[in-house]
Protein backbone atom coordinates (compact mmCIF):
# COMPACT_ATOMS: atom_id res chain seq x y z
CA UNK A 1 0.00 0.00 0.00
CA UNK A 2 1.31 3.44 -0.98
CA UNK A 3 1.82 5.61 2.12
CA UNK A 4 -0.86 8.31 2.33
CA UNK A 5 -0.19 11.52 4.29
CA UNK A 6 -2.84 12.73 6.70
CA UNK A 7 -5.86 13.97 4.75
CA UNK A 8 -7.86 15.31 7.69
CA UNK A 9 -9.91 18.32 6.66
CA UNK A 10 -9.70 17.58 2.94
CA UNK A 11 -12.64 16.74 0.70
CA UNK A 12 -12.06 14.29 -2.14
CA UNK A 13 -14.38 13.21 -4.95
CA UNK A 14 -13.66 9.81 -6.52
CA UNK A 15 -15.66 8.55 -9.51
CA UNK A 16 -16.43 4.92 -10.22
CA UNK A 17 -16.24 3.49 -6.71
CA UNK A 18 -18.45 0.40 -6.61
CA UNK A 19 -15.53 -1.97 -7.19
CA UNK A 20 -11.86 -2.30 -8.02
CA UNK A 21 -9.54 0.66 -8.09
CA UNK A 22 -12.14 3.29 -7.25
CA UNK A 23 -13.45 1.45 -4.20
CA UNK A 24 -9.94 0.76 -2.87
CA UNK A 25 -8.84 4.31 -3.57
CA UNK A 26 -11.82 5.79 -1.75
CA UNK A 27 -11.24 3.52 1.25
CA UNK A 28 -7.55 4.44 1.44
CA UNK A 29 -8.32 8.16 1.37
CA UNK A 30 -11.06 7.79 3.99
CA UNK A 31 -8.68 5.88 6.28
CA UNK A 32 -6.24 8.79 5.93
CA UNK A 33 -8.90 11.16 7.28
CA UNK A 34 -10.40 12.63 4.11
CA UNK A 35 -14.07 13.23 3.58
CA UNK A 36 -14.66 11.12 0.45
CA UNK A 37 -17.60 11.57 -1.90
CA UNK A 38 -17.92 8.35 -3.90
CA UNK A 39 -19.81 8.36 -7.18
CA UNK A 40 -21.73 5.42 -8.61
CA UNK A 41 -24.40 4.76 -11.24
CA UNK A 42 -26.20 2.07 -9.24
CA UNK A 43 -27.65 3.28 -5.94
CA UNK A 44 -27.71 -0.09 -4.15
CA UNK A 45 -24.13 -0.97 -5.08
CA UNK A 46 -23.04 2.58 -4.38
CA UNK A 47 -24.52 2.59 -0.89
CA UNK A 48 -22.85 -0.73 -0.08
CA UNK A 49 -19.48 0.51 -1.32
CA UNK A 50 -19.77 3.81 0.55
CA UNK A 51 -20.70 2.05 3.79
CA UNK A 52 -17.73 -0.29 3.49
CA UNK A 53 -15.21 2.40 2.50
CA UNK A 54 -16.42 5.09 4.88
CA UNK A 55 -17.49 7.54 2.19
CA UNK A 56 -20.62 9.33 1.01
CA UNK A 57 -22.55 8.28 -2.08
CA UNK A 58 -23.23 10.64 -4.97
CA UNK A 59 -25.22 9.21 -7.87
CA UNK A 60 -23.49 9.89 -11.18
CA UNK A 61 -23.66 8.41 -14.65
CA UNK A 62 -20.84 9.80 -16.77
CA UNK A 63 -22.63 8.56 -19.89
CA UNK A 64 -25.41 11.11 -19.29
CA UNK A 65 -24.57 14.82 -19.24
CA UNK A 66 -27.79 15.54 -17.38
CA UNK A 67 -26.57 13.26 -14.60
CA UNK A 68 -23.14 14.93 -14.68
CA UNK A 69 -24.68 18.38 -14.24
CA UNK A 70 -26.93 17.19 -11.40
CA UNK A 71 -24.08 15.40 -9.61
CA UNK A 72 -21.79 18.43 -9.88
CA UNK A 73 -24.51 20.64 -8.39
CA UNK A 74 -25.05 18.18 -5.51
CA UNK A 75 -21.33 17.94 -4.82
CA UNK A 76 -20.91 21.72 -4.74
CA UNK A 77 -23.89 22.10 -2.42
CA UNK A 78 -22.89 19.31 -0.03
CA UNK A 79 -19.27 20.45 0.22
CA UNK A 80 -19.96 24.15 0.64
CA UNK A 81 -18.38 24.65 -2.80
CA UNK A 82 -14.95 23.42 -1.69
CA UNK A 83 -13.36 20.30 -3.20
CA UNK A 84 -9.68 19.62 -2.58
CA UNK A 85 -9.21 16.68 -4.95
CA UNK A 86 -11.19 15.27 -7.88
CA UNK A 87 -10.11 11.82 -9.05
CA UNK A 88 -11.61 10.97 -12.43
CA UNK A 89 -11.33 7.20 -12.09
CA UNK A 90 -14.50 5.71 -13.65
CA UNK A 91 -14.38 4.24 -17.12
CA UNK A 92 -15.55 1.56 -19.53
CA UNK A 93 -13.51 -0.55 -21.91
CA UNK A 94 -13.67 -2.32 -25.23
CA UNK A 95 -17.28 -3.44 -25.47
CA UNK A 96 -19.24 -3.47 -28.73
CA UNK A 97 -20.35 -0.16 -30.22
CA UNK A 98 -22.86 1.59 -27.98
CA UNK A 99 -24.03 5.15 -27.36
CA UNK A 100 -24.41 7.37 -24.31
CA UNK A 101 -27.64 9.12 -23.38
CA UNK A 102 -26.42 12.10 -25.43
CA UNK A 103 -25.58 10.04 -28.51
CA UNK A 104 -21.81 9.96 -27.97
CA UNK A 105 -19.76 6.84 -28.71
CA UNK A 106 -19.82 5.11 -25.32
CA UNK A 107 -16.09 4.93 -24.58
CA UNK A 108 -15.15 8.49 -25.55
CA UNK A 109 -18.34 9.70 -23.89
CA UNK A 110 -17.83 7.90 -20.59
CA UNK A 111 -14.05 8.03 -20.38
CA UNK A 112 -13.44 11.56 -21.65
CA UNK A 113 -16.46 13.78 -22.32
CA UNK A 114 -18.25 13.00 -19.04
CA UNK A 115 -15.14 13.46 -16.86
CA UNK A 116 -14.16 16.64 -18.71
CA UNK A 117 -17.63 18.07 -18.12
CA UNK A 118 -17.52 17.11 -14.44
CA UNK A 119 -14.08 18.71 -14.07
CA UNK A 120 -15.21 21.99 -15.61
CA UNK A 121 -18.39 22.07 -13.52
CA UNK A 122 -16.46 21.44 -10.29
CA UNK A 123 -13.64 23.89 -11.04
CA UNK A 124 -15.13 26.72 -8.92
CA UNK A 125 -15.16 24.39 -5.91
CA UNK A 126 -11.61 23.21 -6.64
CA UNK A 127 -10.38 26.79 -7.07
CA UNK A 128 -12.03 27.86 -3.81
CA UNK A 129 -10.42 25.05 -1.82
CA UNK A 130 -6.85 25.55 -3.05
CA UNK A 131 -4.18 28.11 -2.34
CA UNK A 132 -0.56 28.69 -3.31
CA UNK A 133 0.73 26.60 -0.41
CA UNK A 134 -1.60 23.65 -0.95
CA UNK A 135 -3.22 23.65 -4.40
CA UNK A 136 -6.27 21.54 -5.13
CA UNK A 137 -5.87 18.72 -7.64
CA UNK A 138 -7.58 17.09 -10.58
CA UNK A 139 -6.33 13.54 -11.13
CA UNK A 140 -7.15 12.11 -14.55
CA UNK A 141 -6.84 8.34 -14.93
CA UNK A 142 -5.39 7.14 -18.21
CA UNK A 143 -4.03 3.75 -19.28
CA UNK A 144 -1.19 1.94 -20.96
CA UNK A 145 -3.78 1.51 -23.70
CA UNK A 146 -3.14 5.06 -24.90
CA UNK A 147 0.15 3.94 -26.48
CA UNK A 148 -0.31 3.45 -30.20
CA UNK A 149 -3.72 5.11 -30.14
CA UNK A 150 -4.86 7.82 -32.53
CA UNK A 151 -7.48 10.48 -31.93
CA UNK A 152 -9.42 12.11 -34.77
CA UNK A 153 -11.14 15.11 -33.20
CA UNK A 154 -13.15 15.61 -36.41
CA UNK A 155 -14.66 12.12 -36.01
CA UNK A 156 -14.67 11.76 -32.24
CA UNK A 157 -17.53 9.23 -32.28
CA UNK A 158 -16.05 7.08 -35.05
CA UNK A 159 -19.06 7.41 -37.34
CA UNK A 160 -16.94 7.53 -40.50
CA UNK A 161 -14.83 4.48 -39.68
CA UNK A 162 -15.35 0.79 -39.05
CA UNK A 163 -15.74 0.44 -35.30
CA UNK A 164 -12.90 -1.14 -33.33
CA UNK A 165 -13.53 -1.47 -29.56
CA UNK A 166 -9.80 -1.58 -28.85
CA UNK A 167 -9.02 1.48 -30.98
CA UNK A 168 -11.94 3.39 -29.44
CA UNK A 169 -10.70 2.58 -25.94
CA UNK A 170 -7.15 3.64 -26.75
CA UNK A 171 -8.42 6.90 -28.24
CA UNK A 172 -10.42 7.65 -25.08
CA UNK A 173 -7.37 7.07 -22.90
CA UNK A 174 -5.25 9.26 -25.19
CA UNK A 175 -7.95 11.91 -24.83
CA UNK A 176 -7.55 11.68 -21.04
CA UNK A 177 -3.88 12.59 -21.26
CA UNK A 178 -4.43 15.35 -23.79
CA UNK A 179 -7.17 16.87 -21.63
CA UNK A 180 -5.02 16.67 -18.48
CA UNK A 181 -2.15 18.42 -20.27
CA UNK A 182 -4.33 21.20 -21.72
CA UNK A 183 -6.04 21.68 -18.36
CA UNK A 184 -2.61 22.06 -16.73
CA UNK A 185 -1.54 24.60 -19.35
CA UNK A 186 -4.65 26.70 -18.87
CA UNK A 187 -4.55 26.52 -15.08
CA UNK A 188 -0.98 27.82 -15.13
CA UNK A 189 -1.87 30.65 -17.49
CA UNK A 190 -4.79 31.62 -15.26
CA UNK A 191 -2.70 31.40 -12.09
CA UNK A 192 -5.31 29.16 -10.46
CA UNK A 193 -4.37 27.22 -7.29
CA UNK A 194 -5.25 23.87 -8.90
CA UNK A 195 -2.93 21.17 -10.26
CA UNK A 196 -3.80 18.88 -13.15
CA UNK A 197 -2.08 15.50 -12.76
CA UNK A 198 -2.58 12.19 -14.59
CA UNK A 199 -1.98 8.60 -13.50
CA UNK A 200 -2.44 5.05 -14.73
CA UNK A 201 -2.68 1.80 -12.72
CA UNK A 202 -0.68 -0.52 -14.94
CA UNK A 203 -2.19 -4.01 -14.90
CA UNK A 204 -4.16 -4.85 -11.78
CA UNK A 205 -6.77 -7.31 -10.57
CA UNK A 206 -9.37 -4.68 -11.33
CA UNK A 207 -8.33 -4.41 -14.97
CA UNK A 208 -11.18 -3.68 -17.37
CA UNK A 209 -9.88 -6.31 -19.78
CA UNK A 210 -11.75 -9.30 -18.32
CA UNK A 211 -15.09 -7.48 -18.37
CA UNK A 212 -14.45 -6.28 -21.89
CA UNK A 213 -13.67 -9.81 -23.06
CA UNK A 214 -16.92 -11.09 -21.61
CA UNK A 215 -18.92 -8.31 -23.29
CA UNK A 216 -17.21 -8.99 -26.60
CA UNK A 217 -17.99 -12.72 -26.50
CA UNK A 218 -14.53 -14.14 -25.93
CA UNK A 219 -12.56 -15.84 -28.70
CA UNK A 220 -8.96 -17.07 -29.17
CA UNK A 221 -7.37 -13.59 -28.97
CA UNK A 222 -9.32 -12.87 -25.81
CA UNK A 223 -8.07 -16.01 -24.09
CA UNK A 224 -4.48 -15.14 -24.99
CA UNK A 225 -4.93 -11.60 -23.66
CA UNK A 226 -6.34 -12.83 -20.36
CA UNK A 227 -3.53 -15.37 -19.96
CA UNK A 228 -0.93 -12.65 -20.59
CA UNK A 229 -2.67 -10.37 -18.12
CA UNK A 230 -2.40 -12.97 -15.36
CA UNK A 231 1.39 -13.03 -15.79
CA UNK A 232 1.77 -9.34 -14.90
CA UNK A 233 -1.30 -8.57 -12.81
CA UNK A 234 -0.80 -6.87 -9.44
CA UNK A 235 -3.16 -6.54 -6.46
CA UNK A 236 -5.57 -3.62 -6.34
CA UNK A 237 -3.79 -2.33 -3.22
CA UNK A 238 -0.67 -1.87 -5.38
CA UNK A 239 -2.56 -0.73 -8.48
CA UNK A 240 -3.96 2.35 -6.75
CA UNK A 241 -0.48 3.60 -5.80
CA UNK A 242 -0.08 5.97 -8.79
CA UNK A 243 -3.52 7.49 -8.23
CA UNK A 244 -2.84 7.90 -4.51
CA UNK A 245 0.51 9.52 -5.24
CA UNK A 246 -1.12 11.86 -7.74
CA UNK A 247 -3.88 12.77 -5.27
CA UNK A 248 -1.79 13.17 -2.11
CA UNK A 249 1.94 13.07 -2.82
CA UNK A 250 4.46 15.70 -3.89
CA UNK A 251 3.64 16.43 -7.54
CA UNK A 252 3.80 19.22 -10.10
CA UNK A 253 1.07 20.24 -12.50
CA UNK A 254 1.35 18.20 -15.69
CA UNK A 255 2.93 15.14 -14.03
CA UNK A 256 1.96 11.65 -15.24
CA UNK A 257 2.47 8.79 -12.79
CA UNK A 258 2.29 5.02 -13.13
CA UNK A 259 3.98 1.78 -12.07
CA UNK A 260 7.70 1.83 -12.81
CA UNK A 261 8.37 -1.90 -13.21
CA UNK A 262 7.93 -4.39 -16.07
CA UNK A 263 7.16 -1.89 -18.78
CA UNK A 264 4.85 0.14 -16.60
CA UNK A 265 2.58 -2.79 -15.74
CA UNK A 266 3.38 -3.05 -12.03
CA UNK A 267 5.71 -1.83 -9.28
CA UNK A 268 6.23 1.37 -7.29
CA UNK A 269 4.65 4.58 -8.51
CA UNK A 270 6.81 7.02 -10.41
CA UNK A 271 7.02 9.02 -13.65
CA UNK A 272 5.21 7.34 -16.55
CA UNK A 273 5.92 7.53 -20.27
CA UNK A 274 3.52 9.27 -22.65
CA UNK A 275 3.19 8.53 -26.33
CA UNK A 276 4.17 11.16 -28.89
CA UNK A 277 0.48 11.76 -29.61
CA UNK A 278 -0.16 12.43 -25.91
CA UNK A 279 2.48 15.19 -26.05
CA UNK A 280 0.86 16.94 -29.05
CA UNK A 281 -0.07 20.39 -27.72
CA UNK A 282 -1.94 21.35 -30.90
CA UNK A 283 -4.09 18.22 -30.71
CA UNK A 284 -4.73 18.90 -27.01
CA UNK A 285 -5.97 22.39 -27.79
CA UNK A 286 -8.26 21.16 -30.56
CA UNK A 287 -9.68 18.45 -28.29
CA UNK A 288 -10.42 21.08 -25.63
CA UNK A 289 -12.44 23.11 -28.12
CA UNK A 290 -14.29 20.10 -29.54
CA UNK A 291 -15.07 18.85 -26.03
CA UNK A 292 -16.66 22.20 -25.17
CA UNK A 293 -18.74 22.10 -28.36
CA UNK A 294 -19.85 18.48 -27.81
CA UNK A 295 -20.79 18.89 -24.15
CA UNK A 296 -22.19 22.41 -24.35
CA UNK A 297 -20.33 23.28 -21.16
CA UNK A 298 -18.16 26.38 -20.87
CA UNK A 299 -14.56 25.32 -20.21
CA UNK A 300 -12.95 26.40 -16.95
CA UNK A 301 -10.38 27.98 -17.06
CA UNK A 302 -12.06 29.66 -19.99
CA UNK A 303 -12.37 33.13 -21.46
CA UNK A 304 -9.76 34.76 -19.27
CA UNK A 305 -7.09 32.43 -20.66
CA UNK A 306 -5.81 33.29 -24.12
CA UNK A 307 -4.35 30.71 -26.48
URHUDA-V140152 format. One record per pair of residues at least 12 apart in sequence whose ideal C-beta (glycine too) atoms are under 7 Angstrom apart, sorted by sequence separation. I is the first residue (numbers start at 1). J is the second residue. D is the distance in whole Angstrom. If there is no record, write none. Layout:
BEGIN
<<I/J/D> <I/J/D>>
END
This chain:
BEGIN
<<14/26/5> <26/38/5> <38/50/5> <59/71/7> <126/138/7> <184/196/4> <213/225/7> <245/257/5> <257/269/5> <46/59/7> <58/71/6> <183/196/4> <213/226/6> <257/270/7> <92/106/6> <257/271/7> <258/272/3> <38/53/6> <92/107/6> <242/257/4> <256/271/7> <257/272/6> <43/59/6> <58/74/6> <180/196/5> <209/225/6> <210/226/6> <242/258/5> <256/272/5> <12/29/5> <36/53/7> <38/55/4> <40/57/6> <58/75/6> <209/226/7> <242/259/7> <37/55/7> <38/56/7> <92/110/5> <149/167/7> <180/198/4> <256/274/6> <36/55/4> <37/56/5> <38/57/6> <39/58/5> <40/59/7> <41/60/7> <91/110/6> <92/111/7> <119/138/6> <36/56/7> <38/58/7> <41/61/5> <91/111/5> <151/171/5> <209/229/6> <17/38/4> <37/58/5> <39/60/4> <149/170/3> <150/171/7> <177/198/6> <7/29/6> <12/34/5> <14/36/6> <17/39/6> <18/40/5> <148/170/7> <149/171/5> <176/198/7> <207/229/6> <11/34/7> <16/39/7> <17/40/6> <30/53/6> <151/174/5> <4/28/6> <10/34/5> <11/35/5> <12/36/5> <13/37/5> <14/38/6> <15/39/5> <18/42/7> <30/54/4> <145/169/6> <146/170/6> <149/173/7> <151/175/6> <245/269/4> <4/29/7> <7/32/4> <8/33/4> <30/55/6> <115/140/7> <145/170/5> <149/174/4> <6/32/6> <7/33/5> <23/49/5> <27/53/4> <203/229/6> <207/233/7> <6/33/6> <7/34/4> <18/45/4> <26/53/5> <27/54/7> <88/115/4> <146/173/4> <241/268/7> <242/269/4> <4/32/4> <18/46/6> <62/90/6> <145/173/5> <146/174/4> <205/233/6> <238/266/7> <241/269/4> <26/55/5> <203/232/5> <204/233/6> <23/53/6> <88/118/7> <143/173/4> <203/233/5> <204/234/5> <205/235/6> <206/236/5> <232/262/6> <18/49/5> <88/119/7> <142/173/5> <146/177/6> <203/234/7> <204/235/7> <205/236/5> <17/49/5> <39/71/6> <202/234/7> <204/236/6> <234/266/4> <86/119/6> <206/239/6> <232/265/4> <142/176/4> <232/266/6> <141/176/7> <142/177/5> <204/239/3> <64/100/7> <86/122/6> <140/176/5> <63/100/4> <64/101/4> <65/102/5> <202/239/6> <37/75/6> <63/101/6> <64/102/7> <201/239/4> <83/122/6> <140/179/6> <201/240/7> <86/126/6> <140/180/4> <201/242/6> <83/125/4> <200/242/6> <201/243/7> <63/106/6> <81/124/6> <82/125/6> <83/126/5> <199/242/4> <81/125/5> <199/243/5> <15/60/7> <84/129/5> <138/183/6> <63/109/6> <68/114/6> <72/118/6> <76/122/7> <79/125/6> <82/128/5> <83/129/6> <15/62/7> <63/110/5> <75/122/6> <81/128/6> <82/129/4> <199/246/4> <62/110/5> <108/156/6> <68/117/5> <72/121/4> <76/125/5> <108/157/7> <197/246/4> <68/118/5> <72/122/6> <91/141/7> <39/90/7> <63/114/6> <85/136/7> <88/139/7> <165/216/6> <62/114/3> <65/117/6> <69/121/7> <84/136/5> <85/137/5> <86/138/5> <87/139/4> <88/140/5> <89/141/5> <105/157/4> <62/115/6> <68/121/7> <83/136/7> <86/139/7> <88/141/6> <104/157/6> <105/158/6> <85/139/7> <197/251/5> <138/194/7> <142/198/5> <144/200/6> <195/251/7> <197/253/7> <202/258/6> <136/193/7> <137/194/7> <143/200/5> <196/253/6> <202/259/4> <135/193/5> <136/194/5> <137/195/5> <138/196/5> <139/197/5> <140/198/5> <141/199/6> <142/200/5> <144/202/7> <195/253/4> <196/254/7> <197/255/5> <198/256/5> <199/257/5> <200/258/4> <135/194/6> <141/200/7> <199/258/6> <108/168/7> <112/172/5> <135/195/5> <137/197/6> <139/199/6> <107/168/5> <111/172/4> <132/193/6> <13/75/6> <25/87/7> <107/169/5> <111/173/7> <131/193/5> <202/264/6> <203/265/4> <105/168/6> <108/171/6> <112/175/4> <116/179/6> <130/193/4> <202/265/5> <203/266/6> <25/89/6> <108/172/5> <112/176/6> <119/183/7> <130/194/5> <202/266/5> <107/172/5> <111/176/7> <127/192/5> <188/253/6> <97/163/4> <127/193/7> <187/253/6> <22/89/5> <108/175/6> <112/179/6> <127/194/6> <11/79/5> <21/89/6> <22/90/6> <126/194/5> <96/165/7> <184/253/5> <13/83/6> <95/165/6> <184/254/4> <11/82/6> <94/165/4> <11/83/5> <12/84/6> <15/87/7> <94/166/6> <200/272/6> <11/84/5> <12/85/4> <13/86/5> <14/87/5> <15/88/6> <16/89/5> <181/254/6> <10/84/4> <13/87/7> <15/89/5> <16/90/3> <10/85/7> <12/87/7> <14/89/6> <15/90/4> <16/91/7> <94/169/5> <93/169/5> <177/256/7> <177/274/6> <178/278/6> <177/278/4> <141/243/6> <182/284/4> <174/277/6> <181/284/5> <182/285/6> <139/243/6> <174/278/6> <178/283/6> <182/287/7> <178/284/4> <182/288/5> <139/246/5> <139/247/5> <179/287/6> <178/287/5> <192/301/6> <137/247/6> <190/301/4> <175/287/6> <187/301/6> <190/304/6> <93/208/4> <186/301/4> <190/305/5> <189/305/5> <91/208/7> <95/212/6> <94/212/4> <189/307/7> <93/212/5> <96/215/7> <186/305/5> <95/215/4> <96/216/7> <144/264/6> <95/216/7> <94/216/7> <151/277/7> <150/277/7> <147/275/5> <149/277/7> <146/275/6> <146/278/6> <151/283/7> <153/286/5> <153/287/5> <156/290/6> <151/287/7> <153/290/5> <156/294/7> <89/243/7> <87/243/6> <87/247/6> <85/247/5> <116/291/5> <121/297/7> <120/297/5> <123/300/4> <113/291/6> <117/295/5> <116/295/7> <120/299/6> <21/201/6> <117/297/5> <120/300/5> <113/294/6> <113/295/6> <21/204/7> <21/206/5> <20/206/3> <19/206/7> <24/236/5> <28/240/6> <24/237/6> <21/236/6> <25/240/5> <20/236/6> <24/240/5> <28/244/6> <21/239/6> <25/243/6> <21/240/6> <25/244/7> <21/243/7> <65/295/6> <12/247/7> <1/237/5> <2/241/4> <4/244/6> <7/248/6> <2/244/4> <2/245/6> <5/248/6> <4/248/5> <2/269/6>>
END
